[in-house]
């Protein structure tokens, strides 16, 4: 196994094995976006594009 991807906030990922390598990737939570529907959609697209670009 090459790796496991956890989608969670910092301290909520406690079920990982101790020897697992952790890499923290700060990504904005689009569910917390505020504004018009158009502005919120832009935030979701930015997060999607950031994830897709890696």
C-alpha positions as CSV (number, residue, x, y, z in Angstrom):
1,X,0.0,0.0,0.0
2,X,1.4,3.4,-1.0
3,X,-0.8,5.5,1.2
4,X,-4.1,6.4,2.7
5,X,-6.0,9.6,2.1
6,X,-8.0,11.0,5.1
7,X,-10.3,14.0,4.5
8,X,-10.7,15.5,8.0
9,X,-9.6,18.3,10.2
10,X,-6.3,18.2,12.0
11,X,-7.1,16.4,15.3
12,X,-10.1,14.4,14.1
13,X,-7.8,11.9,12.2
14,X,-6.7,10.0,15.3
15,X,-7.3,6.6,13.9
16,X,-4.1,6.6,11.9
17,X,-1.4,4.2,12.7
18,X,1.4,5.8,14.7
19,X,4.1,5.0,12.1
20,X,2.1,6.5,9.2
21,X,3.6,9.5,7.6
22,X,1.4,12.6,7.9
23,X,1.3,15.3,5.4
24,X,-1.0,18.2,6.2
25,X,-2.6,19.9,3.2
26,X,-4.5,23.1,4.1
27,X,-7.6,23.4,1.9
28,X,-10.4,25.8,2.6
29,X,-13.7,24.2,3.6
30,X,-16.1,25.3,0.9
31,X,-19.0,24.4,3.0
32,X,-18.2,27.4,5.2
33,X,-18.2,29.8,2.2
34,X,-20.5,32.8,2.5
35,X,-22.0,35.1,-0.1
36,X,-24.3,34.9,-3.1
37,X,-24.8,31.5,-4.8
38,X,-22.4,32.6,-7.5
39,X,-19.7,33.5,-4.9
40,X,-20.1,30.2,-3.1
41,X,-19.9,28.3,-6.4
42,X,-16.6,30.1,-7.1
43,X,-15.2,28.9,-3.8
44,X,-16.2,25.3,-4.5
45,X,-14.7,25.5,-8.0
46,X,-11.4,26.9,-6.6
47,X,-11.2,24.0,-4.0
48,X,-12.0,21.4,-6.8
49,X,-9.4,22.9,-9.1
50,X,-6.8,22.9,-6.3
51,X,-7.4,19.2,-5.6
52,X,-7.5,18.3,-9.3
53,X,-4.2,20.1,-10.0
54,X,-2.1,17.7,-7.8
